[in-house]
Amino acid sequence: MAERTWPEALDPVVEAFENCFDAMERYELLFEYAGNTEMMLPPDRWNDENIIHGCQSRAHVECSVDELGLFRMRGGADAQIVQGLMEITRIAVDGSSCEDVAGLNPDFVDAMGFRSALTPSRSNGFMNMLERVRNEARRLSGEYE
């Protein structure tokens, strides 16, 4: 496994993707994550405020802070690949401090081999989603300090 600069919760995810033989196997694994989404944002909650701009699919993310001050994320997308990427991001950030989420280093994207497996537009959309989540964490940390 590459040197870890990501949250510990992602270690098994990164390892699973590192063990993939090729891009098709990575896509199959993304579909598995999409099917095992724990905190999916239902389509009736999708709106203009939580849309991810720059994503080729319809993708939405809702971020909040729970009663303990921990970051919570839910995402929903109309494409399985994007839903899988959202679930991986949720695993990375859910239950962390807003400060940790705001400072999340996206190195795990390279460690999982996504840059070579995803089309440029999907990769761009994924990075836009990560940036949106990090910005939401910055915004929420100001509200709950």
LUMLUM-643398 format. One record per residue: x, y, z of N, C-alpha, C in turn; residue number from 1. Coordinates in pm, 1 decimal. Example, Ala and Ser with C-alpha at 12.3 -4.5 7.8 and 13.67 -1.06 7.14 Angstrom:
BEGIN
{atom {1319.0,-569.0,780.0},{1230.0,-450.0,780.0},{1320.0,-330.0,780.0},1},
{atom {1285.0,-225.0,708.0},{1367.0,-106.0,714.0},{1290.0,3.0,787.0},2},
END
This chain:
BEGIN
{atom {85.3,-117.4,0.0},{0.0,0.0,0.0},{89.8,123.6,0.0},1},
{atom {47.1,225.1,-74.0},{120.2,351.5,-78.6},{122.1,414.3,60.5},2},
{atom {215.4,506.1,82.9},{221.6,575.0,211.2},{90.0,647.5,234.6},3},
{atom {29.6,625.2,352.0},{-104.1,678.2,380.1},{-100.2,825.4,417.4},4},
{atom {-175.9,904.4,343.9},{-198.2,1045.5,375.3},{-347.9,1071.5,385.4},5},
{atom {-427.3,967.2,386.9},{-572.5,976.2,388.9},{-622.2,920.9,523.0},6},
{atom {-751.2,940.4,552.8},{-806.6,888.5,678.0},{-793.4,736.6,686.6},7},
{atom {-768.7,688.6,805.7},{-749.4,545.1,829.3},{-868.6,462.4,780.7},8},
{atom {-987.6,518.8,788.0},{-1107.7,446.6,744.3},{-1099.6,404.7,598.1},9},
{atom {-1015.8,472.5,520.2},{-1002.2,439.8,377.5},{-900.1,330.0,350.2},10},
{atom {-822.1,288.5,449.6},{-717.8,188.3,425.2},{-769.1,62.8,355.3},11},
{atom {-878.3,0.2,404.1},{-924.7,-120.3,333.6},{-976.4,-90.3,193.0},12},
{atom {-1031.6,27.1,172.7},{-1082.0,65.1,40.5},{-964.4,83.1,-56.2},13},
{atom {-863.4,157.3,-11.6},{-745.5,179.1,-95.9},{-680.0,46.3,-128.8},14},
{atom {-667.2,-40.4,-28.7},{-604.9,-171.0,-51.7},{-683.2,-253.4,-153.3},15},
{atom {-815.3,-250.5,-143.0},{-897.9,-325.4,-238.4},{-876.7,-274.5,-380.9},16},
{atom {-870.0,-143.8,-397.6},{-849.4,-88.2,-531.4},{-706.9,-109.8,-580.2},17},
{atom {-610.0,-105.4,-490.0},{-472.0,-131.8,-530.2},{-455.7,-274.3,-581.5},18},
{atom {-538.3,-365.7,-530.4},{-530.2,-505.8,-570.7},{-606.5,-535.7,-699.7},19},
{atom {-671.9,-436.5,-755.8},{-743.5,-456.3,-882.1},{-643.1,-476.1,-994.8},20},
{atom {-677.6,-565.9,-1085.5},{-590.4,-599.7,-1196.5},{-593.5,-494.7,-1306.6},21},
{atom {-712.2,-438.4,-1332.6},{-725.1,-343.1,-1442.6},{-842.0,-248.0,-1416.9},22},
{atom {-866.2,-160.2,-1512.6},{-972.3,-60.1,-1499.1},{-1110.0,-125.4,-1485.4},23},
{atom {-1135.1,-233.1,-1557.9},{-1266.1,-299.8,-1548.5},{-1291.7,-352.0,-1407.4},24},
{atom {-1189.3,-407.0,-1346.3},{-1204.2,-455.3,-1209.6},{-1231.1,-338.8,-1113.5},25},
{atom {-1168.9,-223.9,-1138.7},{-1194.3,-104.8,-1056.4},{-1340.3,-60.7,-1071.3},26},
{atom {-1391.1,-62.8,-1194.3},{-1530.4,-25.7,-1216.6},{-1625.2,-122.3,-1145.2},27},
{atom {-1596.3,-250.7,-1151.6},{-1679.6,-349.1,-1082.1},{-1681.5,-321.8,-932.2},28},
{atom {-1566.0,-286.9,-877.2},{-1558.0,-255.8,-734.6},{-1635.5,-127.6,-702.8},29},
{atom {-1629.0,-28.6,-790.5},{-1708.6,93.3,-771.7},{-1857.6,61.0,-768.6},30},
{atom {-1901.7,-29.5,-857.0},{-2042.2,-69.8,-858.0},{-2080.6,-135.9,-726.0},31},
{atom {-1989.7,-214.2,-668.7},{-2016.3,-275.4,-538.0},{-2035.2,-168.9,-430.7},32},
{atom {-1947.1,-69.6,-430.2},{-1961.3,38.8,-332.4},{-2091.5,114.7,-354.5},33},
{atom {-2129.1,135.7,-478.7},{-2255.3,204.7,-507.6},{-2373.3,125.8,-452.5},34},
{atom {-2367.7,-5.9,-463.1},{-2476.2,-90.4,-414.1},{-2480.3,-103.9,-263.9},35},
{atom {-2371.1,-69.4,-197.5},{-2363.1,-81.3,-51.5},{-2365.9,54.1,17.6},36},
{atom {-2422.0,152.7,-49.3},{-2427.9,287.1,6.7},{-2509.7,287.6,134.4},37},
{atom {-2447.6,335.2,241.9},{-2514.8,338.1,372.0},{-2598.7,463.7,392.9},38},
{atom {-2551.9,575.5,341.5},{-2618.0,702.8,369.3},{-2650.0,776.4,239.4},39},
{atom {-2723.8,710.9,151.4},{-2755.5,771.6,22.9},{-2854.0,887.0,41.1},40},
{atom {-2830.1,993.6,-32.7},{-2921.9,1106.3,-34.2},{-3033.8,1072.6,-132.3},41},
{atom {-3157.8,1060.6,-83.4},{-3266.5,1020.9,-174.0},{-3295.3,1129.2,-277.5},42},
{atom {-3338.1,1088.6,-397.4},{-3364.0,1184.7,-505.6},{-3459.6,1298.6,-467.3},43},
{atom {-3553.1,1274.9,-375.0},{-3644.4,1383.7,-337.1},{-3574.3,1494.1,-257.0},44},
{atom {-3447.6,1470.6,-217.2},{-3367.8,1571.7,-147.2},{-3270.5,1642.5,-241.5},45},
{atom {-3265.8,1601.1,-368.0},{-3176.7,1664.1,-465.3},{-3233.4,1801.1,-501.3},46},
{atom {-3148.6,1904.1,-495.7},{-3193.6,2038.4,-530.7},{-3076.1,2121.4,-582.9},47},
{atom {-3104.9,2243.9,-619.1},{-3001.3,2330.8,-676.2},{-2892.1,2365.9,-575.5},48},
{atom {-2924.6,2365.0,-446.3},{-2824.1,2398.5,-344.9},{-2722.2,2287.5,-323.2},49},
{atom {-2759.8,2161.2,-346.7},{-2666.1,2052.2,-317.4},{-2613.9,1980.5,-442.4},50},
{atom {-2635.5,2040.1,-558.5},{-2586.0,1979.6,-682.3},{-2433.8,1997.3,-692.2},51},
{atom {-2367.5,1899.0,-751.2},{-2224.1,1907.2,-778.9},{-2208.3,1957.7,-921.6},52},
{atom {-2156.3,2077.2,-935.4},{-2133.9,2133.9,-1068.1},{-2007.8,2072.6,-1128.5},53},
{atom {-2010.1,2051.4,-1258.9},{-1894.9,1996.2,-1328.7},{-1893.2,1844.9,-1332.7},54},
{atom {-1998.8,1782.1,-1285.1},{-2009.3,1635.5,-1289.1},{-2094.9,1600.4,-1410.5},55},
{atom {-2053.7,1499.9,-1485.1},{-2128.5,1466.5,-1606.0},{-2261.4,1398.5,-1574.2},56},
{atom {-2278.8,1350.2,-1452.4},{-2404.9,1291.5,-1407.5},{-2475.7,1390.1,-1315.9},57},
{atom {-2600.4,1359.0,-1283.9},{-2668.1,1435.4,-1177.7},{-2614.6,1383.0,-1046.6},58},
{atom {-2548.3,1469.4,-972.7},{-2488.5,1430.2,-845.5},{-2514.4,1537.9,-742.0},59},
{atom {-2549.4,1493.8,-622.0},{-2583.9,1586.6,-514.5},{-2518.5,1538.8,-385.6},60},
{atom {-2479.7,1634.7,-303.3},{-2418.9,1601.6,-175.4},{-2476.1,1694.3,-68.1},61},
{atom {-2503.2,1636.4,46.6},{-2556.2,1711.2,160.0},{-2462.8,1687.0,277.6},62},
{atom {-2411.7,1794.1,335.2},{-2316.9,1784.0,446.3},{-2375.3,1853.4,567.7},63},
{atom {-2345.2,1797.6,685.2},{-2394.5,1856.0,809.1},{-2298.9,1820.1,922.4},64},
{atom {-2328.4,1872.8,1038.5},{-2254.1,1841.7,1159.7},{-2354.1,1782.0,1257.6},65},
{atom {-2317.9,1669.8,1320.4},{-2409.9,1607.5,1415.1},{-2398.7,1672.0,1553.1},66},
{atom {-2472.9,1618.7,1648.2},{-2477.4,1676.4,1783.0},{-2343.3,1668.7,1856.3},67},
{atom {-2252.5,1584.0,1809.6},{-2118.8,1574.1,1869.0},{-2017.0,1662.9,1797.3},68},
{atom {-2063.8,1733.7,1695.5},{-1975.0,1820.6,1619.3},{-1896.8,1748.3,1510.9},69},
{atom {-1941.7,1626.8,1475.0},{-1872.7,1548.1,1372.4},{-1938.4,1568.0,1236.3},70},
{atom {-1855.5,1565.5,1135.0},{-1899.2,1587.6,997.4},{-1978.7,1467.5,946.9},71},
{atom {-2087.7,1494.2,878.7},{-2170.7,1390.6,817.5},{-2194.8,1425.5,672.0},72},
{atom {-2191.0,1324.9,587.4},{-2210.2,1344.7,444.1},{-2304.7,1239.3,389.6},73},
{atom {-2394.5,1284.5,301.6},{-2479.8,1193.9,224.7},{-2472.6,1239.6,81.0},74},
{atom {-2469.8,1144.3,-9.7},{-2464.1,1178.8,-151.0},{-2557.0,1091.9,-232.6},75},
{atom {-2596.3,1143.8,-345.7},{-2681.0,1068.9,-437.6},{-2647.8,1105.6,-580.3},76},
{atom {-2654.1,1008.2,-667.4},{-2622.7,1030.9,-808.8},{-2707.0,938.8,-895.5},77},
{atom {-2724.0,979.8,-1020.1},{-2801.5,897.2,-1112.2},{-2714.6,797.1,-1188.1},78},
{atom {-2585.0,795.2,-1160.2},{-2492.9,700.5,-1224.3},{-2425.5,616.0,-1116.5},79},
{atom {-2420.2,486.6,-1138.0},{-2361.3,394.8,-1040.1},{-2214.6,427.1,-1009.7},80},
{atom {-2139.2,463.1,-1112.2},{-1997.3,495.0,-1091.6},{-1985.1,612.6,-995.9},81},
{atom {-2063.5,715.1,-1018.8},{-2057.8,834.7,-934.0},{-2106.5,801.4,-793.7},82},
{atom {-2211.4,719.8,-782.1},{-2260.1,681.1,-649.4},{-2151.6,604.2,-573.4},83},
{atom {-2076.7,519.4,-643.0},{-1966.2,448.4,-579.6},{-1857.4,542.9,-532.1},84},
{atom {-1824.0,642.0,-613.3},{-1724.3,741.7,-573.8},{-1772.4,822.5,-453.9},85},
{atom {-1900.9,851.0,-450.4},{-1956.8,924.1,-336.1},{-1949.8,839.8,-208.9},86},
{atom {-1977.3,711.6,-220.9},{-1971.7,625.4,-103.4},{-1828.6,617.2,-50.3},87},
{atom {-1731.5,610.0,-137.5},{-1591.4,607.8,-94.1},{-1556.6,738.2,-23.0},88},
{atom {-1604.4,849.8,-77.3},{-1580.1,978.5,-13.4},{-1648.0,983.6,122.7},89},
{atom {-1769.9,931.1,130.7},{-1841.2,928.5,259.3},{-1763.4,847.7,361.9},90},
{atom {-1708.3,735.2,321.3},{-1627.5,652.7,411.9},{-1508.9,734.0,463.7},91},
{atom {-1449.5,813.8,374.9},{-1332.2,893.7,411.3},{-1364.8,1002.0,512.8},92},
{atom {-1480.8,1064.8,500.6},{-1507.0,1185.2,579.5},{-1609.2,1169.6,691.0},93},
{atom {-1701.1,1078.0,679.9},{-1811.2,1068.7,774.8},{-1759.8,1038.7,915.6},94},
{atom {-1798.8,1121.9,1010.3},{-1758.2,1103.6,1149.0},{-1626.1,1169.1,1183.9},95},
{atom {-1569.6,1242.2,1091.0},{-1444.2,1314.9,1116.0},{-1475.2,1455.2,1165.9},96},
{atom {-1371.8,1525.0,1208.7},{-1389.5,1666.0,1242.8},{-1397.6,1746.0,1113.0},97},
{atom {-1462.8,1859.2,1118.5},{-1470.3,1945.7,1000.5},{-1330.6,1987.8,957.0},98},
{atom {-1243.0,2011.2,1051.8},{-1106.5,2052.5,1019.1},{-1033.6,1942.8,941.4},99},
{atom {-1051.8,1817.3,983.2},{-988.4,1706.3,910.1},{-1043.6,1694.1,769.0},100},
{atom {-1173.4,1709.7,754.5},{-1235.2,1700.5,622.3},{-1187.7,1815.5,534.1},101},
{atom {-1183.8,1935.7,589.2},{-1140.2,2052.2,512.1},{-996.5,2035.9,462.8},102},
{atom {-914.4,1965.3,539.9},{-775.0,1944.7,501.2},{-748.5,1813.0,431.7},103},
{atom {-853.8,1742.4,392.6},{-838.1,1611.3,328.6},{-750.5,1621.0,204.6},104},
{atom {-646.5,1541.4,203.7},{-556.1,1534.0,89.7},{-612.1,1429.7,-6.8},105},
{atom {-633.2,1463.8,-132.8},{-692.7,1368.5,-226.2},{-593.2,1265.3,-281.6},106},
{atom {-482.2,1239.7,-212.2},{-385.1,1140.4,-257.5},{-446.3,1001.6,-275.7},107},
{atom {-551.6,971.6,-200.4},{-612.9,839.5,-210.9},{-666.5,814.6,-352.0},108},
{atom {-698.6,920.8,-424.0},{-748.7,907.7,-561.2},{-642.6,840.3,-648.6},109},
{atom {-518.6,885.6,-634.9},{-409.0,825.1,-711.2},{-376.2,685.6,-660.2},110},
{atom {-377.8,667.7,-526.9},{-344.3,536.8,-469.1},{-442.2,428.6,-515.5},111},
{atom {-566.7,466.8,-539.1},{-667.5,371.0,-585.0},{-664.1,351.2,-735.8},112},
{atom {-584.7,429.7,-806.1},{-574.3,415.4,-950.7},{-688.5,477.5,-1026.6},113},
{atom {-760.6,572.1,-964.8},{-875.2,632.8,-1031.6},{-836.2,720.9,-1148.1},114},
{atom {-726.8,791.1,-1137.3},{-691.5,884.5,-1245.3},{-671.9,810.8,-1377.8},115},
{atom {-621.2,688.0,-1371.5},{-601.9,611.5,-1494.4},{-727.4,533.3,-1534.0},116},
{atom {-814.8,505.5,-1437.8},{-933.7,425.0,-1466.4},{-1053.4,508.8,-1509.9},117},
{atom {-1063.6,630.7,-1460.5},{-1179.1,714.2,-1491.1},{-1154.9,797.0,-1616.4},118},
{atom {-1260.9,826.4,-1687.0},{-1248.7,919.6,-1798.8},{-1214.2,1056.2,-1741.2},119},
{atom {-1154.8,1143.6,-1820.7},{-1120.9,1277.1,-1769.7},{-1241.1,1352.5,-1712.7},120},
{atom {-1357.6,1340.4,-1776.2},{-1474.5,1412.3,-1724.3},{-1521.7,1353.7,-1591.5},121},
{atom {-1515.2,1220.3,-1575.3},{-1552.1,1159.0,-1446.7},{-1451.4,1197.7,-1338.5},122},
{atom {-1324.2,1195.9,-1372.7},{-1220.6,1234.5,-1277.8},{-1239.6,1379.2,-1233.8},123},
{atom {-1269.9,1466.6,-1328.3},{-1295.0,1606.8,-1297.0},{-1416.7,1621.2,-1205.7},124},
{atom {-1523.0,1549.2,-1235.4},{-1642.4,1552.8,-1151.9},{-1614.5,1503.7,-1010.9},125},
{atom {-1534.6,1397.3,-999.8},{-1498.6,1343.5,-868.4},{-1419.4,1447.1,-788.9},126},
{atom {-1323.9,1512.8,-854.3},{-1244.2,1614.1,-785.5},{-1332.3,1733.9,-746.7},127},
{atom {-1430.8,1768.8,-829.5},{-1524.9,1875.3,-793.6},{-1606.7,1836.9,-670.9},128},
{atom {-1646.8,1709.7,-663.0},{-1722.0,1663.9,-547.6},{-1636.4,1671.1,-421.8},129},
{atom {-1511.7,1625.9,-430.8},{-1421.9,1633.2,-315.4},{-1403.0,1777.4,-269.6},130},
{atom {-1384.3,1866.4,-364.3},{-1365.6,2007.3,-329.0},{-1491.8,2064.1,-265.2},131},
{atom {-1607.5,2024.4,-315.2},{-1733.8,2070.3,-256.5},{-1745.4,2023.6,-111.9},132},
{atom {-1710.8,1898.8,-85.8},{-1717.3,1844.5,49.9},{-1619.7,1918.6,140.4},133},
{atom {-1499.9,1942.8,93.1},{-1401.0,2016.2,172.8},{-1449.6,2158.4,201.7},134},
{atom {-1509.1,2223.6,102.8},{-1562.5,2358.6,123.8},{-1678.7,2359.1,222.2},135},
{atom {-1763.6,2258.2,214.6},{-1873.6,2246.5,310.3},{-1819.4,2228.5,451.9},136},
{atom {-1713.1,2151.1,466.9},{-1651.8,2132.2,598.7},{-1596.3,2264.4,651.6},137},
{atom {-1535.3,2342.9,564.2},{-1484.0,2474.8,605.9},{-1599.8,2563.9,652.1},138},
{atom {-1707.2,2561.9,574.6},{-1823.4,2643.8,608.8},{-1883.1,2599.3,742.0},139},
{atom {-1898.9,2469.5,759.6},{-1959.7,2417.1,881.5},{-1869.9,2436.2,1003.7},140},
{atom {-1740.9,2432.6,986.8},{-1652.7,2450.8,1102.0},{-1664.7,2592.2,1156.9},141},
{atom {-1694.1,2688.3,1070.2},{-1715.4,2825.3,1115.0},{-1843.3,2839.4,1194.5},142},
{atom {-1939.5,2755.4,1163.4},{-2069.7,2762.4,1232.9},{-2066.2,2692.0,1367.5},143},
{atom {-1975.2,2597.4,1385.9},{-1979.8,2513.1,1505.4},{-1853.1,2520.0,1587.6},144},
{atom {-1781.3,2629.9,1583.6},{-1660.0,2642.3,1663.4},{-1694.0,2684.3,1803.7},145},
END
